[in-house]
Amino acid sequence: MLLEPFLQEMHGETGAILAEPGDPVQYAYFPCGPALASFVIVMDDGRAVETALIGREGAVGGIVSQGRLPAYARAIVQFPGPFLRISIGDLEYAKARSLTLRYLFARYADCLLAQVFQSVACNAAHSIEQRTVKWLLAAIDRTGDHQVPLTQEQLAGMLGVGRSYVSRVMQSLRASGLLETRRGSVCIRDAERLASLSCGCNDALKRHFDLVLAGVYPTCIESTAQRLAMANDVNGSNGATGAHL
């Protein structure tokens, strides 16, 4: 109730930049439905390597810091979809009025940090195949959709490896009947078998999220009802559209 008066609806397109390193963080963004955003680190040679994937379970920007402190990583939209955003000033006003809200953001910050820790360990210890499968499973877990709008070039960039490596992994997974590759997308055919090829990083993060944020997120049934309600609101808005990224 404290946040709702300040939230703005918007649509994020793939590749839209939410923040660049050094930019003052002016908004916090909440991905909704299938929308996904990533934190990526831009290397000296221009490569952008993903450090955290954010979906409807989280938020981007203004989570820990107070005020418009500079962003350290690039924040970018990975999958298109609806977002809610709030200015940092309004968010801090709401936090100041509610200890519960401040506590919620602190707990989520703990989970976000755990994701970064796990990403560092995964990149150092696990194979490209395991990391590829882990990313695909993380995407469908957050979006609820087995159709992942992603090119091999995008995936290679996020994993920080050459496209040829990802191409060989995807070819092997396709030959095993686990997925199909289409122009600009990947369709997961057997998520259960695919999970058997992944490392345990996603499961470790889920356990931590469940422990630290137990009871915060709606059940699957509640989430479905909310998405249907949002869709009905959009369809009944007489053509009105929100801001676009």
C-alpha positions in Angstrom: 0.0 0.0 0.0 2.9 2.4 0.7 4.5 1.6 -2.7 1.4 1.5 -4.9 0.8 5.2 -5.3 4.4 5.7 -6.6 4.6 2.7 -9.0 4.7 3.4 -12.7 3.8 0.7 -15.3 6.2 0.3 -18.2 7.2 -2.2 -20.9 10.8 -3.2 -21.3 12.2 -4.3 -24.6 15.1 -6.7 -25.0 18.4 -4.9 -24.8 17.0 -1.8 -23.1 19.6 -0.4 -20.7 18.2 0.4 -17.2 21.5 1.7 -15.9 25.2 2.0 -17.0 28.2 1.8 -14.7 28.6 5.2 -13.0 25.0 6.4 -13.7 23.2 7.7 -10.6 20.5 5.1 -9.8 17.3 7.0 -10.2 14.7 4.1 -10.2 14.1 0.7 -8.8 12.6 -1.7 -11.4 10.4 -4.7 -10.6 10.1 -7.2 -13.5 6.6 -8.7 -13.8 5.4 -11.9 -15.5 7.9 -13.1 -18.1 10.2 -10.0 -18.0 13.8 -10.6 -17.0 16.7 -8.3 -16.4 20.4 -8.9 -15.8 23.3 -7.3 -14.0 26.3 -7.5 -16.3 29.9 -6.5 -15.9 31.5 -4.8 -18.9 35.1 -6.0 -19.4 38.0 -4.0 -20.8 37.7 -5.8 -24.2 34.0 -4.9 -24.4 32.5 -8.2 -23.4 29.6 -8.1 -21.0 29.4 -11.0 -18.6 26.3 -11.6 -16.5 26.5 -11.7 -12.7 22.9 -12.0 -11.7 19.5 -12.7 -13.5 16.5 -11.0 -12.0 12.9 -12.0 -12.7 9.5 -11.6 -11.0 11.2 -12.7 -7.7 13.2 -9.6 -7.4 14.1 -6.0 -8.3 16.9 -4.0 -10.0 18.3 -0.8 -8.5 18.1 0.9 -5.2 17.9 -2.3 -3.2 20.7 -1.6 -0.7 21.9 2.0 -1.2 20.0 5.1 -0.1 19.9 8.0 -2.5 21.2 8.2 -6.1 24.5 6.5 -5.6 26.3 5.4 -8.9 25.5 2.0 -10.4 28.5 -0.4 -10.5 27.1 -2.8 -13.1 25.1 -2.5 -16.3 21.5 -3.3 -15.8 19.8 -4.5 -19.0 16.5 -6.1 -20.0 17.0 -9.6 -21.2 13.4 -10.7 -21.9 10.7 -8.2 -22.8 7.7 -7.7 -20.7 6.0 -5.5 -18.1 7.9 -3.7 -15.4 6.9 -1.6 -12.4 9.3 1.2 -11.5 9.5 3.6 -8.6 11.8 6.6 -8.1 14.5 6.1 -5.5 13.3 9.1 -3.6 9.8 7.7 -3.3 11.1 4.3 -2.4 13.2 5.8 0.4 10.2 7.7 1.6 8.2 4.4 1.8 11.0 2.6 3.5 11.3 5.4 6.1 7.6 4.9 7.0 7.8 1.1 7.3 10.3 -1.1 9.2 8.7 -4.1 7.6 9.4 -2.8 4.1 13.0 -2.0 5.0 13.4 -5.5 6.4 11.9 -7.0 3.2 14.4 -5.1 1.0 17.3 -6.1 3.4 16.3 -9.8 3.1 16.1 -9.6 -0.7 19.5 -7.9 -0.8 20.9 -10.9 1.1 19.4 -13.2 -1.6 20.8 -11.1 -4.4 24.3 -11.2 -2.8 24.0 -15.0 -2.5 23.2 -15.2 -6.2 26.3 -13.2 -7.1 28.4 -15.4 -4.8 27.0 -18.5 -6.4 27.6 -17.1 -9.9 31.3 -16.5 -9.1 31.8 -20.0 -7.8 29.8 -21.6 -10.7 31.9 -19.7 -13.3 35.1 -21.0 -11.7 34.1 -24.6 -11.0 31.6 -25.8 -13.6 31.7 -26.7 -17.2 30.2 -24.6 -20.0 27.5 -27.3 -20.5 26.5 -27.1 -16.8 26.4 -23.3 -16.9 24.4 -23.2 -20.1 21.8 -25.6 -18.7 21.7 -23.7 -15.4 20.9 -20.5 -17.2 18.2 -22.0 -19.3 16.6 -23.6 -16.2 16.8 -20.3 -14.3 15.1 -18.5 -17.1 12.1 -20.9 -17.4 11.8 -21.0 -13.6 11.4 -17.2 -13.4 9.2 -16.8 -16.5 7.1 -20.0 -16.3 7.6 -20.4 -20.0 9.5 -23.2 -21.8 10.0 -20.9 -24.8 13.1 -18.8 -24.1 13.6 -15.8 -26.5 17.4 -16.0 -26.7 20.0 -16.3 -29.4 23.2 -18.4 -29.0 25.2 -15.2 -29.3 23.3 -13.6 -26.4 23.8 -16.7 -24.3 27.5 -16.9 -25.1 27.9 -13.2 -24.1 26.2 -13.7 -20.8 28.2 -16.7 -20.0 31.5 -15.0 -21.0 32.5 -17.7 -23.5 32.9 -18.0 -27.2 29.8 -18.6 -29.4 31.4 -21.8 -30.8 31.5 -23.3 -27.3 27.8 -22.6 -26.7 26.9 -23.8 -30.3 28.5 -27.2 -29.6 26.6 -27.5 -26.3 23.3 -26.5 -27.8 23.9 -28.9 -30.7 24.5 -31.8 -28.2 21.3 -30.9 -26.2 19.3 -30.7 -29.4 20.5 -34.1 -30.6 19.5 -35.5 -27.2 15.9 -34.3 -27.7 16.1 -32.0 -24.7 15.5 -28.7 -26.6 14.9 -27.2 -29.9 16.5 -24.1 -31.3 14.5 -21.7 -33.4 15.3 -18.4 -34.9 15.9 -16.1 -31.9 14.6 -18.6 -29.3 15.1 -21.9 -27.5 12.3 -24.3 -26.7 12.9 -26.6 -23.7 11.4 -30.0 -24.5 12.4 -32.0 -21.4 13.2 -29.8 -18.4 13.5 -32.7 -16.0 16.2 -34.5 -18.1 17.8 -31.2 -18.7 18.1 -30.5 -15.0 20.0 -33.8 -14.6 22.8 -32.2 -16.6 23.0 -29.0 -14.6 25.1 -28.2 -11.6 23.5 -27.7 -8.2 23.8 -23.9 -8.2 20.1 -23.2 -8.9 19.0 -25.6 -6.2 21.3 -24.0 -3.7 19.9 -20.5 -4.4 16.3 -21.8 -4.2 17.0 -23.2 -0.8 18.4 -19.9 0.4 15.5 -17.9 -1.1 13.0 -20.2 0.6 14.8 -19.8 3.9 15.4 -16.1 3.9 12.2 -15.0 2.1 9.8 -17.8 3.2 6.2 -16.8 2.8 7.0 -13.5 0.9 6.1 -14.6 -2.7 2.6 -15.8 -3.7 1.9 -19.4 -4.5 1.7 -20.6 -8.1 -2.1 -20.4 -8.0 -2.1 -16.9 -6.6 0.5 -15.8 -9.2 -1.6 -17.2 -12.1 -4.7 -15.3 -10.8 -2.7 -12.1 -10.5 -1.3 -12.4 -14.0 -4.9 -13.0 -15.4 -6.1 -10.0 -13.4 -3.3 -7.8 -14.8 -4.1 -9.0 -18.4 -7.8 -8.1 -17.9 -6.8 -4.7 -16.6 -4.6 -4.1 -19.7 -7.3 -5.3 -22.1 -9.8 -3.1 -20.5 -7.7 0.1 -20.4 -9.3 1.5 -23.6 -6.0 1.4 -25.5 -4.0 3.3 -22.9 -0.4 2.3 -22.8 2.4 2.7 -20.2 5.8 4.1 -20.7 8.3 2.1 -22.8 11.9 1.4 -22.3 
